[in-house]
Amino acid sequence: MDNKTSPSLLTLSVELIFRILDNLHESTILFSMRNVCAQLNTTTDAYRRYQAFTTLGLTNNHFGADGAQRVAEALRNNTTITTLKLGGNQVGDKGAQYLAYALRNNTTVTTLHLSTNQIGDKGVQDLADVLRNNASLATLDLEYNKISDLGAKHLADALRNNTTLTTLYLDYNHIGAVGVRYLADALRNNKTITILKLKGNQIEDRGVQYLADALKNNTRLTTLDLASNQIGTIGGQHLANALRNNTRLTALDLASNKIGPIGVEHMADAIRNNTTLTTLDLKYNQIGAVGAQHLASALRNNTGLTTLDLSSNQLEALGAQHMADTLRNNTVLTTLHLEFNEIGAVGAKHLADALRNNTTLATLKLGCNEIGALGAQDLADVLRNNTTLTTLDIFLNEIGAVGAQHVADALRNNKTLITLNLRKNEIDAKGAQHLGDALQNNTTLKILDLFDNKIGDKGIEYLAGALRNKAILTTLDLTSNDIGDKGAECMADALRNNTTLTTLYLQYNRIRDKGAQHLADALRNNTTLIELDLFKNNIGNEGAQHLADALGVNTTLSRLNVFLNPIQDGLRIHVKELVARNNLKGKS
């Protein structure tokens, strides 16, 4: 018998190896093609996609410490990867040690995401040791890692000398006042940290005092997140004292604490003359109408704050009135969140009246406030002539078809609104008809959210008519609207010639194989839709095959979700592969 030599990958031409690499995922190339031999390393290094491979995304793969070791080994010789996304992999302290060792000499990785990895204080110690000498890492994400005060101390010691790290995420760990004291002491000398996130720890008022003292002299920190930290009135006062002197902080998140009206009064006094803070998040802080009054008074003089979140603060109509009084004269606030405040139709009227004169507010969020059709009418009346508001969110407000008609009438003349959220408002088919008619004349609205509005097939017919004609919508959310095959057919007819819609959400509807076939037929001609979400309908193998056949022609759809439909695994995977092909073409 003749001795035959089995063909080897190394005997192939470079061009053939490149063609093989074309069909491999970047992580497969990194782990399986590199470090095999010098010849293959040289070929891989010359491959175009490998040279452009800057982000390694391996989130939620649960590969443990062994997987972290493989990543570390791949990093030792790699000179292209700048971002590592390794969250949710349970690497533990041992895996953190492997990665830390690889980063000692690495000079290209600038962003490392290690959230939800059970790293603990021991793993943090190894990473902190690296930070003392590493000269490239700029962002470190250590959220959800069971880090205590001891781990915070390790990081603080490293921060005293580190000159490159600018962003540190420590959300949802076990850091208390003692740990924050270590970090605060480090901030007095650190010259690079600009973003520090400590949401969901146990800092309390005492810990806030340490941070506030550091903020008085710190000239680098621009963003501080202290949400969900059991901070009360006294903590609010400490932060207020810091804001009087600090000239650098631009964003402060205090959501889900217990600052209350008195704590907010202290903060309001501080921001009267503060000119650097632009974003303040105070949602879920029990400030009430009294707290809103203090803030409203301060905003009359403040010239820096552009974004204010007062959601879920029991403001009611009186609190809305106080904010409205401010809006009449304030010339800097561009975004205002007042969701979940029970302001009612009366509160909506106060705000609407203020918007007649306001020339700066661009985003107003009033979700879940019981404004009803009457409140919608007052807001709609303002929209006819308002020239600054670009985003209006009034989800879950019981406006019904009548309220939708008021909003639709306003859209006929409005020239500035870009985003409109009407989800969960029971507008039904009649409300959809009003909106569809208005959209045929509107030339600015691009994003429309109609999630859970009982629109049905009849309502879709009206919206589809608008898409066929002059509507310029780019995103339409029709999730949970009792849409069946007939509604899918109407939407498909619109998609055949529509050249603006890029995102269509049809989750939680009643679309079956026939409806999927209609959509698939439309996709053969449509060249603009990028995302189609059909999650949790009733599409079977036949419908999935129609979609797969359409993807054989369509090269622009890069996101198609058919999860939780009764489709065989093999066919579902085939559809997923076709979408992935489109994704790859889009990146090339």
C-alpha positions in Angstrom: 0.0 0.0 0.0 1.3 3.4 -0.9 2.2 5.7 1.9 0.1 8.8 1.6 0.7 12.0 3.5 -2.4 13.6 5.0 -2.8 17.1 3.9 -1.9 19.7 6.5 -3.3 23.2 6.9 0.3 24.4 6.6 0.6 23.0 3.1 -2.2 25.2 1.8 -1.6 28.5 0.2 -2.0 31.7 2.1 -5.0 32.6 0.0 -6.8 29.3 0.9 -6.0 29.7 4.6 -7.5 33.2 4.4 -10.7 31.7 2.9 -10.9 29.3 5.8 -10.4 32.2 8.2 -13.3 34.0 6.5 -15.7 31.5 7.9 -14.4 31.5 11.5 -15.5 33.7 14.4 -12.8 36.1 15.6 -12.6 34.3 18.9 -12.0 31.0 17.2 -9.1 32.6 15.2 -7.6 34.0 18.4 -7.8 30.8 20.4 -7.3 28.1 17.8 -5.2 29.6 15.0 -2.7 31.6 17.0 0.2 30.1 19.0 0.1 26.8 17.0 3.3 27.4 15.2 5.4 30.4 13.9 4.3 29.9 10.3 0.6 29.9 11.1 1.1 32.9 13.4 2.7 34.8 10.5 -0.2 34.0 8.2 -2.8 34.9 10.8 -1.1 38.2 11.6 -1.4 39.1 7.9 -5.1 38.3 7.8 -7.2 41.5 7.4 -9.9 40.6 9.9 -7.4 39.6 12.5 -5.6 42.9 12.1 -8.9 44.8 12.6 -9.9 42.6 15.6 -10.1 45.1 18.4 -13.0 43.8 20.6 -13.2 40.3 22.2 -16.8 39.8 23.3 -17.3 36.7 25.5 -20.0 37.9 27.8 -22.1 35.2 29.7 -20.2 32.2 28.5 -19.6 30.8 32.0 -16.1 29.5 31.0 -14.7 29.9 34.5 -11.1 30.2 35.5 -9.9 27.9 32.8 -11.5 30.1 30.1 -9.9 33.1 31.7 -6.5 31.4 31.4 -7.0 30.8 27.7 -7.9 34.4 27.2 -4.8 35.4 29.2 -2.6 33.2 27.0 -4.1 34.7 23.8 -3.4 38.2 25.1 0.3 37.7 25.7 1.2 38.1 22.0 -1.8 40.0 20.7 -1.4 43.6 19.7 -4.8 44.4 18.3 -7.4 43.9 21.1 -8.3 47.0 22.9 -11.6 45.9 24.5 -12.3 42.8 26.5 -15.9 42.0 27.4 -15.8 39.1 29.9 -18.8 39.7 32.1 -20.8 36.8 33.5 -18.2 34.1 33.2 -17.6 33.1 36.9 -13.9 33.4 36.5 -13.4 33.8 40.3 -10.3 35.1 41.9 -8.1 32.5 40.1 -9.3 33.7 36.7 -8.7 37.3 37.7 -5.1 36.3 38.6 -4.6 34.9 35.1 -5.9 38.0 33.5 -3.9 40.3 35.7 -0.7 38.4 34.9 -1.4 38.8 31.1 -2.1 42.5 31.6 1.2 43.2 33.3 3.0 43.6 29.9 0.1 44.2 27.7 0.1 47.7 26.2 -3.0 47.6 24.0 -6.0 46.7 26.2 -7.8 49.9 27.2 -11.2 48.5 28.4 -11.8 45.5 30.6 -15.3 44.4 31.5 -15.4 41.8 34.3 -18.8 42.3 35.9 -20.6 39.3 37.6 -17.5 37.1 37.9 -17.3 36.4 41.7 -13.8 37.9 41.7 -14.0 39.0 45.4 -11.3 40.9 47.3 -8.5 38.4 46.4 -9.1 38.8 42.6 -9.3 42.5 43.0 -5.9 42.5 44.8 -4.3 40.9 41.8 -5.9 43.4 39.4 -4.9 46.3 41.6 -1.3 45.2 41.6 -1.4 45.4 37.8 -2.9 48.9 37.9 0.2 50.2 39.7 2.3 49.7 36.6 -0.1 49.2 33.7 0.0 52.2 31.3 -2.9 51.4 28.9 -6.0 50.4 30.8 -8.5 53.3 30.9 -11.8 51.6 31.8 -12.3 48.8 34.4 -15.7 47.3 35.1 -16.0 45.3 38.3 -19.7 45.4 39.0 -21.4 42.6 40.9 -18.2 40.9 42.2 -18.7 40.7 46.0 -16.0 43.3 46.6 -15.9 44.5 50.2 -14.1 47.3 52.0 -10.8 45.3 51.7 -11.1 45.1 48.0 -11.8 48.8 47.8 -8.6 49.4 49.8 -6.6 47.4 47.3 -8.0 49.5 44.4 -7.5 52.8 46.3 -3.9 52.0 46.9 -3.4 51.4 43.2 -5.2 54.6 42.2 -2.8 56.7 44.1 -0.1 56.1 41.5 -2.0 55.0 38.4 -2.0 57.6 35.7 -4.2 56.0 33.0 -7.4 54.7 34.5 -10.3 57.1 33.8 -13.4 55.0 34.4 -14.1 52.6 37.4 -17.4 50.7 37.8 -17.9 49.2 41.3 -21.7 49.0 41.2 -23.5 46.4 43.3 -20.7 45.2 45.5 -20.4 45.2 49.3 -18.5 48.4 49.8 -19.4 50.4 52.9 -18.4 53.6 54.5 -14.9 52.3 55.3 -14.2 51.2 51.8 -15.4 54.5 50.4 -13.1 56.3 52.8 -10.2 54.5 51.1 -11.4 55.5 47.7 -12.1 59.1 48.7 -8.5 59.4 50.1 -7.2 58.1 46.8 -9.2 60.7 44.9 -7.5 63.5 46.7 -4.3 62.7 44.8 -5.5 60.8 41.7 -5.3 62.9 38.6 -7.1 60.7 36.0 -10.3 59.1 37.3 -13.2 61.0 35.7 -16.0 58.5 36.1 -16.7 56.6 39.4 -19.8 54.4 39.8 -20.7 53.0 43.2 -24.4 52.2 42.7 -26.0 49.6 45.0 -23.4 49.5 47.8 -23.8 50.4 51.5 -22.2 53.8 51.6 -24.8 55.6 53.7 -24.4 59.2 55.0 -21.0 58.6 56.6 -19.5 57.3 53.4 -21.0 60.2 51.5 -19.2 62.6 53.9 -15.8 61.1 52.9 -16.6 61.5 49.2 -17.9 65.0 49.7 -14.8 66.1 51.5 -12.7 64.7 48.6 -14.9 66.4 46.0 -14.2 69.8 47.5 -10.6 69.7 46.1 -10.8 67.0 43.4 -10.4 68.6 39.9 -10.8 65.5 37.7 -14.0 63.6 38.6 -16.9 64.5 36.3 -19.4 61.6 36.9 -20.4 60.1 40.3 -23.0 57.5 40.6 -24.3 56.9 44.2 -27.7 55.5 43.5 -29.2 52.9 45.9 -26.8 53.6 48.8 -29.2 54.3 51.7 -28.2 58.0 51.6 -30.5 60.2 53.7 -31.0 63.9 54.5 -27.5 64.3 56.1 -25.8 62.7 53.1 -27.6 65.2 50.9 -26.3 68.0 53.0 -22.7 66.7 52.7 -23.0 66.6 48.9 -24.5 70.0 48.8 -21.5 71.4 50.7 -19.2 69.8 48.2 -21.1 71.2 45.2 -20.6 74.7 46.5 -16.9 74.4 45.9 -16.5 71.7 43.3 -16.1 73.1 39.8 -15.6 69.8 37.9 -18.5 67.4 38.6 -21.0 67.4 35.7 -23.2 64.3 36.5 -24.5 63.2 39.9 -26.8 60.1 40.3 -28.6 59.9 43.7 -31.5 57.8 42.5 -33.2 55.4 45.0 -32.0 56.9 48.2 -33.9 58.7 51.0 -32.8 62.3 50.7 -36.2 63.7 51.2 -37.4 67.3 51.0 -34.9 68.7 53.5 -31.9 67.0 51.9 -33.1 68.3 48.5 -33.4 71.8 50.0 -29.7 71.7 50.9 -28.8 70.6 47.4 -31.0 73.2 45.8 -29.2 75.9 47.7 -25.9 74.5 46.4 -26.9 74.4 42.8 -28.2 78.0 42.6 -24.8 79.2 41.8 -23.1 76.0 40.6 -22.3 76.3 36.9 -20.7 72.9 36.2 -23.3 70.3 37.2 -25.4 69.4 34.1 -27.1 66.2 35.1 -28.9 65.4 38.4 -30.8 62.2 39.0 -33.0 62.3 42.1 -35.7 59.7 41.2 -37.1 57.6 44.1 -36.1 60.0 46.9 -39.4 60.9 48.5 -38.9 64.7 47.9 -42.6 65.5 47.4 -44.1 68.8 46.2 -42.0 70.6 48.9 -38.8 69.3 47.5 -39.9 70.2 44.0 -40.5 73.7 45.1 -37.0 74.0 46.5 -35.5 72.8 43.2 -37.8 75.0 41.2 -36.6 78.0 43.1 -32.9 77.1 42.6 -33.4 76.5 38.8 -34.6 80.1 38.4 -31.0 81.2 38.9 -29.0 78.1 37.9 -27.3 78.3 34.5 -25.8 74.9 34.2 -28.3 72.0 34.8 -29.6 70.6 31.6 -31.0 67.2 32.7 -33.2 66.6 35.8 -34.8 63.3 36.8 -37.5 63.6 39.5 -39.4 60.4 38.6 -41.3 58.6 41.4 -41.2 61.3 44.0 -44.8 61.8 44.9 -44.9 65.3 43.3 -48.6 65.3 42.4 -50.2 68.3 40.6 -48.7 70.8 43.0 -45.1 69.6 42.4 -45.8 69.7 38.7 -47.0 73.3 39.1 -43.7 74.2 40.8 -41.7 72.7 38.0 -43.9 74.4 35.4 -43.3 77.8 37.1 -39.5 77.2 36.6 -39.9 76.2 33.0 -41.5 79.5 32.1 -38.2 81.4 32.7 -35.5 78.7 32.7 -33.3 78.8 29.6 -31.0 75.8 30.1 -33.0 72.7 31.1 -33.4 70.4 28.1 -34.5 67.1 29.7 -37.1 66.7 32.4 -38.2 63.3 33.8 -41.4 63.3 35.9 -42.7 59.8 35.4 -44.7 58.0 38.2 -45.7 61.2 40.1 -49.5 61.2 39.9 -49.6 64.7 38.5 -52.9 64.0 36.8 -54.6 66.2 34.1 -54.2 69.3 36.3 -50.4 68.8 36.5 -50.2 68.1 32.8 -52.0 71.4 32.2 -49.5 73.4 34.3 -46.6 71.9 32.3 -48.4 72.5 29.0 -49.0 76.1 29.8 -45.3 76.5 30.7 -44.2 75.0 27.4 -46.0 77.8 25.5 -43.2 80.1 26.5 -40.3 77.7 27.1 -37.7 77.6 24.3 -35.2 75.1 25.5 -36.9 71.9 26.8 -36.3 69.1 24.2 -37.3 66.0 26.2 -40.3 65.6 28.5 -41.1 62.3 30.1 -44.5 62.0 31.9 -45.2 58.3 31.9 -47.7 56.8 34.3 -49.2 60.0 35.6 -52.9 59.5 35.1 -53.2 62.5 32.8 -56.0 60.9 30.7 -57.4 62.3 27.5 -57.8 65.8 29.0 -54.1 66.0 29.9 -53.2 64.7 26.4 -55.3 67.5 24.9 -53.5 70.2 26.8 -50.1 68.8 25.8 -51.3 68.4 22.2 -52.5 72.0 22.0 -48.9 73.1 22.9 -47.3 70.8 20.4 -49.0 72.6 17.5 -46.8 75.6 17.9 -43.9 74.4 20.2 -40.6 74.4 18.2 -38.2 72.9 20.7 -39.7 69.6 22.1 -38.2 66.6 20.2 -39.2 63.8 22.6 -42.5 63.3 24.4 -43.1 60.2 26.6 -46.6 59.8 27.9 -46.8 56.0 28.3 -49.4 54.4 30.6 -51.6 57.5 31.0 -55.1 56.2 30.0 -55.4 58.7 27.1 -57.5 56.3 25.0 -58.5 56.9 21.4 -59.7 60.4 22.2 -56.3 61.4 23.7 -54.6 59.8 20.6 -56.8 61.9 18.4 -55.7 65.1 20.2 -52.0 64.1 19.8 -52.6 63.1 16.1 -54.2 66.5 15.4 -51.1 68.2 16.8 -48.8 66.1 14.7 -50.3 67.4 11.5 -48.7 70.8 12.2 -45.8 70.0 14.5 -42.4 70.3 12.9 -40.0 69.3 15.7 -41.2 66.2 17.5 -39.0 63.2 16.6 -39.9 60.6 19.3 -43.3 59.8 20.7 -44.0 57.2 23.3 -47.7 56.2 23.7 -47.3 52.7 24.9 -50.0 51.1 27.1 -52.6 53.8 26.5 -55.5 51.7 25.1 -55.8 53.8 22.0 -57.2 50.8 20.0 -57.8 50.8 16.3 -59.6 54.1 16.3 -56.6 55.8 17.9 -54.3 54.1 15.4 -56.5 55.5 12.6 -56.1 59.0 13.9 -52.3 58.6 14.1 -52.1 57.0 10.7 -53.9 59.8 9.1 -51.7 62.4 10.8 -48.5 60.6 9.8 -49.3 61.1 6.2 -48.7 64.8 6.6 -46.0 64.8 9.4 -42.5 65.2 8.1 -40.4 64.9 11.4 -41.6 62.1 13.6 -39.2 59.2 13.3 -39.8 57.0 16.4 -43.3 55.9 17.4 -43.9 53.5 20.3 -47.3 51.9 20.4 -46.5 48.9 22.6 -49.7 47.2 24.1 -52.4 49.4 22.7 -55.0 46.9 21.5 -54.6 48.1 18.0 -55.3 44.8 16.2 -55.3 44.1 12.5 -57.6 47.0 11.7 -55.4 49.5 13.4 -52.3 48.2 11.6 -54.1 48.8 8.3 -54.2 52.5 9.0 -50.5 52.7 10.2 -49.4 50.7 7.2 -51.2 53.1 4.9 -49.1 55.9 6.3 -45.9 53.9 5.8 -46.9 53.3 2.2 -47.2 57.0 1.6 -45.4 59.9 3.2 -44.6 58.8 6.8 -40.8 59.0 7.5 -40.8 56.7 10.6 -37.6 54.8 11.2 -38.7 52.9 14.3 -42.1 51.5 15.0 -42.9 49.4 18.0 -46.1 47.3 17.7 -45.4 44.8 20.4 -48.4 43.1 22.1 -51.1 44.5 19.9 -53.2 41.5 19.0 -51.8 41.5 15.4 -52.5 38.4 13.3 -51.7 37.3 9.7 -54.0 40.0 8.2 -52.1 42.8 10.1 -48.8 41.2 9.1 -50.0 41.3 5.5 -50.8 45.0 5.7 -47.4 45.8 7.2 -45.7 43.6 4.5 -47.5 45.6 1.7 -46.1 48.8 3.2 -42.6 47.4 3.6 -42.3 46.6 -0.1 -41.9 50.2 -1.1 -41.1 51.9 2.2 -37.6 53.4 2.2 -37.3 54.8 5.8 -38.3 52.2 8.4 -35.2 50.5 9.8 -36.6 48.9 13.0 -40.0 47.1 13.4 -41.0 45.4 16.6 -43.8 42.8 16.4 -43.2 40.7 19.5 -46.0 39.0 21.4 -48.6 39.1 18.7 -50.6 36.3 16.8 -48.6 36.1 13.6 -48.6 32.6 12.1 -46.9 31.0 9.1 -49.1 32.9 6.6 -48.2 36.3 8.2 -44.5 35.3 8.2 -44.8 34.5 4.5 -46.2 37.9 3.7 -43.3 39.6 5.7 -40.8 37.3 4.0 -42.1 38.3 0.5 -41.8 42.0 1.4 -38.2 41.4 2.6 -37.2 40.3 -0.9 -37.7 43.8 -2.1 -37.1 45.9 1.0 -33.6 47.3 1.3 -33.8 49.5 4.4 -35.2 47.4 7.3 -32.3 46.4 9.6 -34.2 44.9 12.5 -37.3 42.8 12.6 -38.4 41.3 16.0 -41.0 38.5 15.8 -40.3 37.2 19.3 -43.2 35.1 20.8 -45.6 34.8 18.0 -46.9 31.5 16.5 -44.7 31.1 13.5 -43.8 27.5 12.7 -41.4 25.7 10.4 -43.2 26.8 7.2 -43.1 30.5 8.2 -39.5 30.2 9.2 -38.6 28.6 5.9 -40.2 31.5 4.1 -38.1 33.9 6.1 -34.9 31.9 5.4 -35.6 31.9 1.7 -36.1 35.7 1.8 -32.8 36.1 3.6 -31.2 34.4 0.7 -32.0 37.5 -1.3 -32.1 40.2 1.3 -28.7 41.4 2.5 -29.6 44.3 4.7 -31.6 42.7 7.5 -29.0 42.2 10.2 -31.3 41.4 13.3 -34.2 39.0 13.1 -35.6 37.5 16.3 -37.8 34.4 16.0 -37.2 33.1 19.5 -40.1 31.4 21.3 -41.9 30.5 18.1 -42.6 26.8 17.5 -39.7 26.4 15.0 -37.4 23.4 14.9 -34.0 24.1 16.3 -32.2 23.3 13.0 -34.3 25.8 11.1 -34.0 28.4 13.8 -30.2 28.0 13.7 -30.3 28.3 9.9 -32.1 31.6 10.1 -29.7 32.8 12.7 -26.7 31.9 10.4 -28.2 33.8 7.5 -28.7 36.9 9.7 -25.1 36.6 10.9 -24.0 36.5 7.3 -25.7 39.8 6.7 -24.1 41.2 9.8 -20.7 40.2 8.5 -21.4 41.8 5.1 -22.4 45.0 6.8 -19.1 45.1 8.7 -16.9 44.4 5.7 
